[in-house]
Amino acid sequence: MLRTVILVALALSQGTEAYKVLGLFPHPGQSHFHFFQPVLKGLAEAGHEVTVVSHFPEKNPPANYHDLPLAGMTSLSDSVSFELFEYRPGFGHFMEFFMLYTWGKEACANALNSTAIQTVLDSKVQYDLILVEQFNSDCMLGIAHQLKAPYIGLSSCPLMPWHYERVGNPTLPAYIPALFMGYTERMDFSQRLANWITVQSFKALYSWFNDAAANKLLGERFGQGAIPDVRELQQRTAMMFVNQHYSLSGAKPLSPAVLEIGGIHIRDFRPLEADLQQLLDTADHGVIYISWGSMIRAETLPAEKRDAILKALGRFKQRVIWKWENETLPNQPSNVHIRKWLPQREILCHPKVRVFMSHGGLLGSSEAAYCGVPVVATPMYGDQYNNAAALANRGMGVVLAYEDITADSVYDALRKVLEPEAMEHAKQVSFSYRNRPQSPLESAVWWCEHVAATGGLPLAQSYSSELPWYSYHQFDVYIVTITFLVLYHSCWIWLFKRVCCRGVSGFSDEKLKTN
């Protein structure tokens, strides 16, 4: 028996290889990193050597987890005021694109010239795998090229229009809404037209602006011609790990190089503090939980809208717990309780929570889907519009536009999601969101190891990424087919006029002569 155990242990140890993994995350968005870090920690816990370049060093890193912190940029946490959303024109998503472009260019320049990146390059470590955020800049792909390692892209939001082609995933704007638009797959003609224009425009804009900026910065850092065009590097992406799941965001065709790991951050639940636990446990009529995420400062809410929300909340029997950064809340009803910070996952999964009033951020929307809690979503920017639309489309949410906030609209929205039907839909989504063949973390770790073992997952690479745009969309086939059909029918029409019509005329003339 002992010899058998030893032989099995030796066999397992020989079949398991510890890989050297590098994470490159130049964007200073903390909510983004909440999605990446579980993958990094999971790899470290599986025995792989993980080095992480980011703005968020781990205070208590696990074994095999090493930070190379970035400096020089302000973290995007509690940094956004509601004043930014007081006026949003109809083309606001294009303004958001250029905001992302500016962020990406700044983050790229900061990272390329950082001590952390220089340390990585000087170490001469041969990495087996690189994990890199693919969001608003691809300049870190230049570092991956220098290190000659396969790389997996991580997207903390659903795929953006410029992500699809790099992993051979079909772009289908007829029923897959583009990020920023706030549509569901059930679009009418005008929405499909707007969606198509947005998809094509954003792909072109990303190439013209973001790719051009990345190429320029890489050229300045390493010398012109030392790094291939980032458009070429994008096509070498082995896989994309995406923060989405069909149960919430809807069914989409995905190539083998795309892995849905939405909800990967939902783990390690901790006990609530005693006073918060009591506040939840003793709520006889349930709890309404309010939070607008880690970036937006709730205390900057204009007084008119703040008082409207409070007036509506005061009409409910439910207890309200609100993430509010100030010590005091003017005109606070007796059923409203405020805290500067709240453990969101633990609160949402408490059985007394009935409604989540949110900005529609993807982490919070994922947690609501996991815990089965209906949502009143007030999207502010980015993918929040799509997340809010997805929640409403699944029957577990109501979209309340920021500009439409009044005491009556808030009351009506909350009353609607407090109905049993909304809770039933939320529980249906929760069941599918939780029940998977593997946990998101197990899937992510397995595929990381597989990409490293195969040197970049070459068998999953789609030829579609090599096709020119007109071939990918079959425009050349359409042109040839239409040209052939036009010529074919033109020939028959010409022949009919030339032969048949003249034959009839000739026959008539001959008959007349005979007579």
C-alpha positions as CSV (number, residue, x, y, z in Angstrom):
1,M,0.0,0.0,0.0
2,L,2.8,2.4,0.9
3,R,4.7,1.7,-2.3
4,T,1.5,2.3,-4.3
5,V,0.9,5.7,-2.6
6,I,4.5,6.7,-3.3
7,L,4.3,5.6,-7.0
8,V,1.0,7.6,-7.5
9,A,2.6,10.7,-5.8
10,L,5.6,10.5,-8.1
11,A,3.5,10.1,-11.2
12,L,1.4,13.1,-10.2
13,S,4.5,15.2,-9.4
14,Q,6.0,14.4,-12.8
15,G,2.7,15.3,-14.6
16,T,2.4,18.7,-12.9
17,E,4.7,21.5,-14.0
18,A,5.2,24.7,-12.2
19,Y,5.0,27.6,-14.8
20,K,6.4,31.1,-14.6
21,V,3.5,33.5,-15.1
22,L,3.7,37.3,-15.5
23,G,0.7,39.6,-15.1
24,L,0.7,43.1,-16.8
25,F,-2.1,45.4,-15.6
26,P,-1.2,49.1,-16.3
27,H,-4.8,50.5,-15.9
28,P,-5.3,52.1,-12.4
29,G,-8.9,50.9,-12.1
30,Q,-9.3,49.0,-8.9
31,S,-12.6,47.4,-9.9
32,H,-10.9,45.9,-12.9
33,F,-8.2,44.4,-10.8
34,H,-10.8,42.7,-8.6
35,F,-11.5,40.6,-11.6
36,F,-7.9,39.8,-12.4
37,Q,-6.5,39.1,-9.0
38,P,-8.4,35.8,-8.3
39,V,-6.8,34.3,-11.5
40,L,-3.4,35.4,-10.3
41,K,-3.9,34.1,-6.8
42,G,-5.4,30.9,-8.1
43,L,-2.3,30.2,-10.2
44,A,0.0,30.9,-7.2
45,E,-2.0,28.6,-5.0
46,A,-1.7,25.9,-7.7
47,G,2.1,26.1,-7.3
48,H,3.0,28.4,-10.2
49,E,5.4,31.3,-9.8
50,V,3.4,34.5,-10.4
51,T,4.8,38.0,-10.9
52,V,2.4,40.9,-11.0
53,V,2.9,44.4,-12.4
54,S,0.0,46.5,-11.3
55,H,-1.1,49.5,-9.2
56,F,-2.5,47.3,-6.5
57,P,0.2,45.3,-4.6
58,E,-1.2,42.6,-2.4
59,K,-0.9,43.3,1.3
60,N,-0.8,39.6,2.3
61,P,0.4,37.8,-0.8
62,P,0.2,34.0,-0.9
63,A,3.3,31.9,-1.6
64,N,4.7,32.2,-5.1
65,Y,3.0,35.6,-5.6
66,H,5.3,38.6,-6.2
67,D,4.4,42.2,-6.8
68,L,6.2,44.8,-8.9
69,P,4.1,47.9,-8.1
70,L,3.5,50.7,-10.6
71,A,3.5,54.3,-9.4
72,G,2.7,57.7,-10.9
73,M,-1.0,57.4,-11.5
74,T,-4.0,58.0,-9.2
75,S,-6.2,55.0,-8.5
76,L,-9.7,55.3,-10.0
77,S,-11.5,54.7,-6.7
78,D,-14.0,57.1,-5.1
79,S,-12.8,59.6,-7.7
80,V,-15.8,60.3,-9.9
81,S,-18.4,63.0,-9.1
82,F,-22.0,62.9,-10.2
83,E,-21.4,66.3,-11.9
84,L,-19.9,64.3,-14.7
85,F,-23.3,62.8,-15.5
86,E,-25.5,65.8,-15.3
87,Y,-25.5,66.2,-19.1
88,R,-25.0,63.2,-21.4
89,P,-25.7,63.9,-25.1
90,G,-27.0,61.3,-27.5
91,F,-23.4,60.6,-28.8
92,G,-22.0,60.3,-25.3
93,H,-20.6,56.9,-25.9
94,F,-18.2,58.4,-28.5
95,M,-17.1,60.9,-25.8
96,E,-16.5,57.9,-23.5
97,F,-14.4,56.3,-26.2
98,F,-12.0,59.2,-26.3
99,M,-11.9,59.3,-22.5
100,L,-10.8,55.6,-22.6
101,Y,-8.3,56.5,-25.3
102,T,-6.7,59.2,-23.1
103,W,-6.6,56.9,-20.1
104,G,-5.0,54.1,-22.1
105,K,-2.4,56.4,-23.6
106,E,-1.4,57.7,-20.1
107,A,-1.4,54.3,-18.5
108,C,0.7,52.9,-21.4
109,A,3.3,55.7,-21.1
110,N,3.5,55.4,-17.4
111,A,4.0,51.6,-17.4
112,L,6.5,51.5,-20.3
113,N,8.7,54.0,-18.4
114,S,8.3,52.4,-15.0
115,T,10.8,50.7,-12.8
116,A,8.6,47.7,-12.6
117,I,8.7,47.0,-16.4
118,Q,12.4,47.7,-16.5
119,T,12.9,45.1,-13.7
120,V,10.9,42.6,-15.7
121,L,13.0,43.2,-18.8
122,D,16.3,43.2,-16.9
123,S,15.5,39.9,-15.0
124,K,15.9,37.8,-18.2
125,V,13.3,35.4,-16.8
126,Q,11.8,33.1,-19.4
127,Y,8.1,33.3,-18.7
128,D,5.8,30.5,-19.8
129,L,2.7,32.6,-19.9
130,I,1.7,36.3,-19.7
131,L,-1.7,37.6,-18.5
132,V,-2.4,41.1,-19.8
133,E,-5.5,43.3,-19.5
134,Q,-7.0,44.1,-22.9
135,F,-9.1,47.2,-22.4
136,N,-8.1,50.5,-23.8
137,S,-4.5,49.9,-24.9
138,D,-2.5,47.0,-26.3
139,C,1.0,48.4,-25.6
140,M,1.7,45.7,-23.0
141,L,1.6,43.2,-25.9
142,G,5.0,44.8,-26.9
143,I,6.4,43.7,-23.6
144,A,5.0,40.2,-24.2
145,H,6.7,40.2,-27.6
146,Q,10.0,41.2,-26.0
147,L,9.7,38.3,-23.5
148,K,8.7,35.8,-26.3
149,A,5.9,34.2,-24.3
150,P,2.3,33.3,-25.2
151,Y,-0.3,35.7,-23.7
152,I,-3.9,35.5,-22.6
153,G,-6.0,38.7,-22.6
154,L,-8.2,39.5,-19.7
155,S,-11.3,41.7,-20.1
156,S,-13.0,42.9,-17.0
157,C,-16.1,43.7,-19.1
158,P,-17.9,42.0,-22.0
159,L,-15.9,41.9,-25.2
160,M,-15.5,45.4,-26.8
161,P,-15.9,45.8,-30.6
162,W,-12.1,45.8,-31.1
163,H,-11.7,42.5,-29.2
164,Y,-13.6,40.1,-31.4
165,E,-11.3,39.7,-34.4
166,R,-8.2,39.0,-32.4
167,V,-9.6,35.7,-31.1
168,G,-11.6,34.8,-34.2
169,N,-15.0,35.5,-32.6
170,P,-17.8,36.6,-34.9
171,T,-19.1,40.1,-34.7
172,L,-22.8,40.1,-35.0
173,P,-24.3,43.5,-34.4
174,A,-27.7,42.3,-35.5
175,Y,-28.4,40.9,-32.1
176,I,-25.2,41.3,-30.0
177,P,-25.2,44.8,-28.5
178,A,-22.0,46.8,-28.5
179,L,-20.7,48.0,-25.2
180,F,-21.9,51.5,-24.2
181,M,-25.2,51.2,-26.0
182,G,-27.5,49.8,-23.4
183,Y,-29.4,47.5,-25.8
184,T,-30.4,43.9,-25.4
185,E,-30.3,41.3,-28.2
186,R,-34.0,42.3,-28.9
187,M,-33.2,45.4,-31.0
188,D,-35.6,47.1,-33.4
189,F,-34.4,48.5,-36.7
190,S,-33.2,51.9,-35.4
191,Q,-31.3,50.2,-32.6
192,R,-29.7,47.7,-34.9
193,L,-28.7,50.5,-37.2
194,A,-27.2,52.5,-34.3
195,N,-25.5,49.3,-33.0
196,W,-23.9,48.6,-36.4
197,I,-22.6,52.1,-36.7
198,T,-21.2,52.0,-33.2
199,V,-19.4,48.7,-33.8
200,Q,-17.9,49.7,-37.1
201,S,-17.0,53.2,-35.8
202,F,-15.3,52.0,-32.6
203,K,-13.3,49.4,-34.5
204,A,-12.0,52.0,-36.8
205,L,-11.4,54.6,-34.1
206,Y,-9.5,52.1,-32.0
207,S,-7.2,51.3,-34.9
208,W,-6.7,55.0,-35.8
209,F,-6.2,56.3,-32.3
210,N,-5.4,53.6,-29.7
211,D,-3.2,51.4,-31.9
212,A,-1.4,54.4,-33.3
213,A,-0.7,55.7,-29.8
214,A,0.6,52.3,-28.7
215,N,2.9,51.9,-31.7
216,K,4.3,55.4,-31.1
217,L,5.0,54.8,-27.4
218,L,6.5,51.4,-28.1
219,G,8.7,52.9,-30.8
220,E,9.9,55.6,-28.4
221,R,10.7,53.1,-25.7
222,F,12.4,50.4,-27.8
223,G,13.3,52.1,-31.0
224,Q,11.3,52.3,-34.3
225,G,10.9,48.9,-35.9
226,A,12.0,46.9,-32.8
227,I,8.4,45.9,-32.0
228,P,5.9,44.7,-34.6
229,D,2.7,46.7,-35.2
230,V,0.3,46.1,-32.3
231,R,-2.3,45.1,-34.8
232,E,-0.1,42.1,-35.6
233,L,0.5,41.4,-31.9
234,Q,-3.3,41.4,-31.3
235,Q,-3.8,38.5,-33.6
236,R,-1.3,36.4,-31.5
237,T,-3.6,36.5,-28.5
238,A,-4.0,32.9,-27.4
239,M,-7.2,33.3,-25.4
240,M,-9.5,35.9,-23.9
241,F,-10.9,35.5,-20.4
242,V,-14.1,37.6,-20.2
243,N,-16.1,38.8,-17.2
244,Q,-19.5,37.6,-18.4
245,H,-21.8,34.6,-18.2
246,Y,-24.7,33.7,-20.6
247,S,-27.2,33.5,-17.7
248,L,-26.9,37.3,-17.3
249,S,-25.5,38.8,-20.5
250,G,-27.3,36.5,-22.9
251,A,-26.3,33.7,-25.3
252,K,-23.5,34.5,-27.8
253,P,-21.4,32.4,-30.2
254,L,-18.0,32.1,-28.7
255,S,-14.8,30.7,-30.3
256,P,-12.7,28.1,-28.4
257,A,-10.4,31.0,-27.6
258,V,-13.0,32.8,-25.5
259,L,-13.7,31.7,-21.9
260,E,-16.5,33.1,-19.8
261,I,-15.4,33.4,-16.2
262,G,-17.9,35.9,-14.9
263,G,-18.2,35.9,-11.1
264,I,-14.7,34.6,-10.6
265,H,-14.3,37.3,-7.9
266,I,-17.2,35.9,-5.8
267,R,-15.4,33.8,-3.3
268,D,-13.9,33.9,0.2
269,F,-17.1,35.1,2.0
270,R,-16.3,36.6,5.4
271,P,-18.5,37.0,8.5
272,L,-20.2,40.4,8.8
273,E,-19.4,42.8,11.6
274,A,-21.8,42.3,14.6
275,D,-23.7,45.6,14.2
276,L,-24.2,45.1,10.4
277,Q,-25.2,41.5,11.0
278,Q,-27.8,42.6,13.5
279,L,-29.1,45.3,11.2
280,L,-29.7,42.7,8.5
281,D,-31.1,40.0,10.7
282,T,-33.6,42.2,12.5
283,A,-35.1,43.7,9.3
284,D,-38.5,42.2,9.5
285,H,-39.6,43.5,6.1
286,G,-36.3,43.0,4.3
287,V,-33.5,45.3,3.2
288,I,-32.9,47.6,0.3
289,Y,-29.2,47.9,-0.3
290,I,-27.7,50.9,-2.2
291,S,-24.2,51.3,-3.6
292,W,-22.9,53.1,-6.7
293,G,-19.6,51.2,-6.7
294,S,-16.0,52.0,-5.9
295,M,-15.5,54.9,-8.4
296,I,-18.5,57.2,-7.9
297,R,-18.7,59.2,-4.7
298,A,-22.3,59.0,-3.6
299,E,-22.0,62.1,-1.4
300,T,-21.6,64.2,-4.6
301,L,-25.2,63.4,-5.6
302,P,-27.0,66.7,-6.2
303,A,-29.3,67.7,-3.3
304,E,-32.4,67.6,-5.5
305,K,-31.9,64.0,-6.6
306,R,-30.6,63.0,-3.1
307,D,-33.7,64.3,-1.4
308,A,-35.9,62.6,-4.1
309,I,-34.4,59.3,-3.4
310,L,-34.7,59.7,0.4
311,K,-38.3,60.8,0.0
312,A,-39.1,57.6,-1.9
313,L,-37.1,55.4,0.5
314,G,-39.0,56.8,3.5
315,R,-42.3,55.4,2.0
316,F,-41.1,51.8,2.3
317,K,-41.3,49.5,5.3
318,Q,-37.9,47.9,4.3
319,R,-34.7,48.9,6.0
320,V,-32.2,50.7,3.8
321,I,-28.5,50.3,4.0
322,W,-26.6,52.9,1.8
323,K,-22.9,53.1,1.0
324,W,-22.4,56.8,1.8
325,E,-18.9,58.4,2.1
326,N,-19.9,61.2,4.5
327,E,-20.6,61.0,8.2
328,T,-24.0,62.5,7.8
329,L,-26.9,62.3,5.3
330,P,-29.2,65.4,5.2
331,N,-32.9,64.6,5.5
332,Q,-32.2,61.0,6.4
333,P,-35.4,59.0,7.1
334,S,-35.4,56.7,10.2
335,N,-35.3,53.5,8.0
336,V,-32.1,54.6,6.2
337,H,-28.7,53.6,7.6
338,I,-25.4,54.8,6.1
339,R,-21.9,53.3,6.1
340,K,-18.7,54.6,4.4
341,W,-17.7,51.1,3.3
342,L,-19.8,47.9,3.1
343,P,-18.9,44.2,2.2
344,Q,-21.1,44.0,-0.8
345,R,-21.0,40.3,-1.6
346,E,-21.8,39.3,1.9
347,I,-24.7,41.8,2.1
348,L,-26.3,40.8,-1.2
349,C,-26.3,37.1,-0.3
350,H,-28.0,37.7,3.0
351,P,-31.5,36.3,2.9
352,K,-33.1,39.5,4.1
353,V,-31.9,41.6,1.1
354,R,-34.8,42.2,-1.3
355,V,-33.4,44.9,-3.7
356,F,-30.0,46.2,-4.8
357,M,-30.1,49.8,-6.0
358,S,-26.9,50.1,-8.1
359,H,-25.1,51.9,-11.0
360,G,-25.0,48.7,-13.0
361,G,-21.3,48.0,-12.6
362,L,-20.4,44.5,-13.8
363,L,-19.0,43.3,-10.5
364,G,-22.1,44.3,-8.6
365,S,-24.4,43.0,-11.3
366,S,-22.6,39.7,-11.2
367,E,-23.0,39.5,-7.4
368,A,-26.7,40.3,-7.7
369,A,-27.0,37.5,-10.3
370,Y,-25.1,35.1,-8.1
371,C,-27.1,36.0,-5.0
372,G,-30.5,36.2,-6.8
373,V,-31.3,39.8,-5.9
374,P,-33.4,42.1,-8.1
375,V,-31.8,45.4,-9.1
376,V,-32.8,49.0,-9.8
377,A,-29.9,50.0,-12.1
378,T,-29.0,53.6,-12.8
379,P,-26.2,53.3,-15.4
380,M,-23.6,56.2,-15.6
381,Y,-21.0,55.2,-18.1
382,G,-19.3,52.4,-20.1
383,D,-20.6,48.8,-19.9
384,Q,-23.1,49.8,-17.1
385,Y,-25.7,50.5,-19.8
386,N,-25.4,47.0,-21.2
387,N,-25.4,45.5,-17.7
388,A,-28.5,47.3,-16.7
389,A,-30.3,46.3,-20.0
390,A,-29.3,42.7,-19.4
391,L,-30.7,42.7,-15.9
392,A,-34.0,44.2,-17.2
393,N,-34.0,41.7,-20.1
394,R,-33.7,38.8,-17.7
395,G,-36.7,40.2,-15.7
396,M,-34.7,40.8,-12.5
397,G,-34.1,44.5,-12.9
398,V,-35.5,47.9,-13.8
399,V,-33.5,50.6,-15.5
400,L,-33.9,54.0,-13.9
401,A,-32.0,56.7,-16.0
402,Y,-30.1,59.2,-13.9
403,E,-31.8,62.2,-15.5
404,D,-35.2,60.6,-14.7
405,I,-34.6,60.4,-10.9
406,T,-37.6,61.8,-9.0
407,A,-39.3,60.7,-5.8
408,D,-42.1,59.1,-7.9
409,S,-39.8,57.3,-10.4
410,V,-37.6,55.9,-7.6
411,Y,-40.7,54.7,-5.7
412,D,-42.2,53.1,-8.8
413,A,-38.9,51.4,-9.7
414,L,-38.4,49.9,-6.2
415,R,-42.0,48.8,-6.0
416,K,-41.7,47.0,-9.3
417,V,-38.6,44.9,-8.3
418,L,-40.1,44.2,-4.9
419,E,-42.9,42.2,-6.6
420,P,-42.5,38.4,-6.4
421,E,-42.1,38.0,-10.1
422,A,-38.8,40.0,-10.1
423,M,-37.5,37.8,-7.3
424,E,-38.5,34.6,-9.1
425,H,-36.6,35.7,-12.2
426,A,-33.6,36.7,-10.1
427,K,-33.6,33.2,-8.5
428,Q,-33.7,31.6,-12.0
429,V,-30.7,33.6,-13.1
430,S,-28.9,32.7,-9.8
431,F,-29.4,29.0,-10.3
432,S,-27.7,29.0,-13.8
433,Y,-25.1,31.5,-12.7
434,R,-24.0,29.3,-9.8
435,N,-24.3,25.9,-11.4
436,R,-21.4,25.2,-13.8
437,P,-19.3,22.1,-14.7
438,Q,-16.3,23.9,-13.1
439,S,-16.0,27.0,-11.0
440,P,-14.8,30.0,-12.9
441,L,-11.4,29.9,-11.1
442,E,-10.9,26.2,-11.8
443,S,-11.6,26.8,-15.5
444,A,-9.3,29.8,-15.6
445,V,-6.4,28.0,-14.0
446,W,-6.8,24.9,-16.2
447,W,-6.8,27.0,-19.4
448,C,-3.8,29.0,-18.2
449,E,-1.9,25.8,-17.7
450,H,-3.1,24.4,-21.1
451,V,-2.0,27.6,-23.0
452,A,1.4,27.4,-21.3
453,A,1.7,23.7,-22.0
454,T,0.8,24.1,-25.7
455,G,2.9,27.3,-26.2
456,G,0.0,29.5,-27.1
457,L,-2.9,27.2,-27.9
458,P,-2.2,27.1,-31.7
459,L,-5.0,24.6,-32.5
460,A,-7.7,27.1,-31.2
461,Q,-6.5,30.0,-33.5
462,S,-9.0,30.9,-36.1
463,Y,-8.0,31.6,-39.7
464,S,-10.6,34.4,-39.7
465,S,-8.1,36.7,-38.0
466,E,-5.9,36.5,-41.1
467,L,-8.7,37.4,-43.6
468,P,-9.0,40.9,-45.0
469,W,-12.2,42.6,-43.9
470,Y,-13.9,42.2,-47.3
471,S,-13.3,38.5,-47.4
472,Y,-14.3,38.0,-43.7
473,H,-17.7,39.7,-44.5
474,Q,-17.9,37.9,-47.9
475,F,-18.2,41.1,-49.8
476,D,-16.0,39.7,-52.6
477,V,-18.4,36.7,-52.9
478,Y,-21.4,39.0,-52.9
479,I,-19.9,41.2,-55.6
480,V,-19.0,38.2,-57.8
481,T,-22.4,36.5,-57.3
482,I,-24.4,39.7,-58.0
483,T,-22.2,40.5,-61.0
484,F,-22.7,37.0,-62.4
485,L,-26.5,37.1,-61.8
486,V,-26.8,40.5,-63.5
487,L,-24.7,39.4,-66.5
488,Y,-26.6,36.1,-66.7
489,H,-30.0,37.7,-66.8
490,S,-28.8,40.5,-69.1
491,C,-27.6,37.9,-71.6
492,W,-30.9,36.2,-71.5
493,I,-32.8,39.5,-72.0
494,W,-30.5,40.4,-74.8
495,L,-30.9,37.0,-76.4
496,F,-34.7,37.2,-76.1
497,K,-34.8,40.6,-77.7
498,R,-32.2,39.6,-80.4
499,V,-33.6,36.3,-81.4
500,C,-37.2,35.8,-80.2
501,C,-38.6,39.2,-81.0
502,R,-36.9,39.4,-84.4
503,G,-38.1,35.9,-85.2
504,V,-41.7,36.9,-84.5
505,S,-41.3,40.0,-86.6
506,G,-39.6,38.1,-89.5
507,F,-42.3,35.5,-89.4
508,S,-45.0,38.1,-89.8
509,D,-43.2,39.8,-92.8
510,E,-42.8,36.5,-94.6
511,K,-46.4,35.7,-94.2
512,L,-47.4,39.0,-95.7
513,K,-45.2,38.5,-98.8
514,T,-46.7,35.1,-99.4
515,N,-50.2,36.5,-99.3
